Amino acid sequence: MSRRRQGCLEGLLELSILNVVFDWLQKKFGFGRGLSCTGIGCGFLLLIIFLLMACNIIFGTDWFHLTTPTSLLLRMM
């Protein structure tokens, strides 16, 4: 399955929406909560998820395709 290439404006819109959602989640659950264990833990987890989603938008990486067993078997052959 090939994913259609996105345009520049579509990519910028997706990144700006991702940024707004990430900022809101950080204020509610992440690093914006102060120096508590849950703030640091959730903030770090949200940061990792944000980076994966940003790479997906920027580079068009399909993370699920890379981790499916059939694609791993095909790469080994």
C-alpha positions as a printed Julia matrix, in Angstrom:
77×3 Matrix{Float64}:
  0.0     0.0    0.0
  1.42    3.31  -0.96
  0.4     6.43   0.87
 -0.29    9.43  -1.31
  2.16   12.26  -0.87
  0.88   15.2    1.09
  1.2    18.78   0.02
  3.1    21.47   1.87
  0.02   23.12   3.36
 -1.42   19.81   4.5
  1.82   18.91   6.26
  2.05   22.32   7.93
 -1.59   22.06   9.07
 -0.98   18.6   10.54
  2.14   19.81  12.34
  0.37   22.87  13.76
 -2.55   20.75  15.0
 -0.08   18.3   16.53
  1.72   21.2   18.22
 -1.5    22.59  19.72
 -2.59   19.17  21.0
  0.89   18.47  22.39
  1.01   21.82  24.24
 -2.44   21.21  25.75
 -1.52   17.68  26.85
  1.75   18.89  28.36
 -0.08   21.53  30.4
 -2.69   19.03  31.59
 -0.6    15.89  32.16
  3.06   16.5   31.34
  5.93   18.77  32.26
  3.57   21.7   32.88
  2.28   19.98  36.03
  5.42   20.76  37.98
  8.1    18.51  39.41
  5.98   15.52  40.29
  6.7    11.96  39.27
  3.58   11.78  37.12
  4.4    15.08  35.4
  7.88   13.95  34.45
  6.83   10.43  33.46
  3.83   11.49  31.41
  5.74   14.41  29.94
  8.52   12.13  28.73
  6.01    9.65  27.29
  4.14   12.45  25.51
  7.44   13.77  24.13
  8.3    10.36  22.63
  4.82   10.04  21.09
  5.07   13.59  19.72
  8.45   12.89  18.11
  7.16    9.68  16.48
  4.09   11.46  15.12
  6.14   14.42  13.88
  8.53   12.05  12.06
  5.5    10.34  10.57
  4.2    13.65   9.23
  7.54   15.02   8.04
  9.07   11.9    6.5
  5.9     9.92   5.73
  7.09    6.93   7.75
  4.55    4.17   8.29
  5.6     2.78  11.68
  3.04   -0.02  11.6
  4.34   -1.28   8.27
  7.85   -1.5    9.68
  6.76   -3.64  12.63
  4.39   -6.12  10.98
  5.64   -9.72  11.03
  5.21  -10.16   7.26
  7.47   -7.22   6.44
 10.1    -8.54   8.85
  9.94  -11.96   7.22
 10.23  -10.47   3.77
 13.31   -8.51   4.8
 14.97  -11.64   6.15
 14.53  -13.54   2.85
